[in-house]
Amino acid sequence: MKNNSGIPSKAEIRKLYESYAEYFAIVMENIIDILHAEIKLNAQPTYKSRVKSFNSYYKKILRLKPEETKDSDSLVLLTDMMGIRMICAFLEDMQLGLEQIKKIFEIKEIEVKGADKKFSEFGYESIHVLIKIPESCKPKIELFDDLKPLGDNLVCEIQIRTILQDAWAEVEHELIYKTEFNPLDTPLRRKLASLNAMLTLADITFQEIRDYQKKLQKELEDRRKSFYNLADNLLNEKTEKKDEDINRVSPFVQGTIDDLILKAIEAHNDGHLSEAVDIYTRILEAVPDTDGNVLAVIHKHRGMAFFAMNKLDDALDDFQKSIDADPKAFRSYYYKGIVYSILKKYKEAIECYSKSLELNEVQAHANFRRAMAYYELGEYERSMNDLDVALKLGMKPDECKALQEKLVKKFGMNM
């Protein structure tokens, strides 16, 4: 790649570098296919890829590998010629994604960019991972005209970022790296530093909100399990050991509705039912009548607390208010059906279970409890049909065994 003066020919280097563009694109496409198939996060990442521009490549090889550039007739390799961005929704997903990448590929290097920078400095944190390219991702070199094999030192860089980090990187590149930026321009430095700080804070806040949602969902699942266990006990089916308590931390300001909801559910799960009812009531008094979704949820949970206190009429009233606030509240219909079953009002229970299943037909437990109600009314064929559906939808066979055995006896007697 030298002319008569011994200086590397930029035109020849460009021609050689760009001749590998299609090869690099196929390699990255194959790696992204693996990432799509193997990376499993709650919010799946999106992916971008790029081949390093020739001008950036050329400047870098002259700066980092001047002798090799002068002497080699082969492509001079850099670690960032091929770059893939794995863009995650939340901060925690970056580390989870990194751990999964480490299991999928042979890792050459991991670097956290920007972690040591102050907010007053430009830059934004991201994780850069150099992976060895699997042979399965490399197209056959002979399929490309005049390309030489690149050996085993070829790597691909995967940058792991959040959505906001990626947005900052794109804007930063346009504002700083593509222009003559004066580092002594203090007002502009302060503005960029302020934006950097706000994006960092936004990422942290989004993560806190997600942590809160996960925490609240765990509390809700515990509450639902406790409700079902109590219902089963009252129906003389079975009892289950209560789940162990979990650490409780709320990132929300005390006294807000979000904070009160979590406090109510925590009190509910801890068995402080009167306290839970009081907090649910405070929330209902604060929520406007137009906010049907919130009203439906809070009435539903206060109804569950009344149920646990054996105040079944109050529970029925709250479940109905939940339905009034949100006619699509299929769980409120289901819970109302459970109360009617305990009161031995099986026709009313079946109506509620049926309405719940109209709104969401993929409910194993709703089919199972309707099967029990049908059994109590002597409608054994309908009971068996619902039981079959419940099993197909994932009900555990041992949970259905008692009803199944009773149905077999009934069908045997009628044969």
Buried (B, 14 or more C-beta within 10 A) or exposed (E): BBEEEEEBEBEEBBEBBEBBEBBBBBBBBBBBEBBEEEBEBEEEBEBBBBBBEBEEBBEBBBEEBEEEBBEBEEBBBBBBBBBBBBBBBBBBBBEBBBEBBEEBBEBBEBEEBBEEEEEEEBBBBBBBBBBBBBEEBBBEEEEBEEBEEBEEEBBBBBBBBBBBBBBBBEBBEEBBEEEEEEEEEEEBBEEBBEBBEEBBEEBEEBBBBBBBEEBBEBBBEBBBBBBBBBBBEBEEBEEEEEEEEEEBEBBBEEEEBBBBBBBBBBBBBEEBBEBBBBBBEBBBEEBEEEBBEBBBBBBBBBBBBBBBBEBBEBBBBBBBBBBBBBBEBBBBBBBBBBBBBBEEBBEBBBBBBBBBBEBEEEBBBBBBBBBBBBBBEEBBEBBBBBBBBBBEBEBEEEBBEEBBEBBEEBEEEEE
